[in-house]
């Protein structure tokens, strides 16, 4: 992947991260961007992104927010836990060793959690956004012919995907697909799963 144009995939991961926030009127702008990016990848991505955008336009925001809360927020049991530790830790613990490990990777890459972000470091939004960040840093280093930085960010990205996002993201996406009550979140789960499967095939 280091020798290919990673910009479309970077934009795809960044857009997906935003889609896991509670939906609002600005979500449509993100979906337009996702569709543009998906068209650059292949027809399957384009078709799923188009269904995602169309479903957003046809469902009331309040219904989307209710489904978002059911899946990811609560107050009752979550139908698609958005935290990596739930999938990676014995006993489905929150804030376990894997959470600490992922935060250490953020710091290794020169980042720390924003004070405005009120979720654990292994929330799906944070991990998708971090992967997009790593792709950006790796590509930027390549453009500058900085081989040391290219290797560094490539190594962090591969380790992060192998040990964290790639380990639990597809199972999470499957739970979104099977538990969503709106077509929007069904299609979001599908697009997320397709994206992670594509990266998994490239990393493997």
Beta strands, then each sheet from edge to edge (+ up, - down):
end
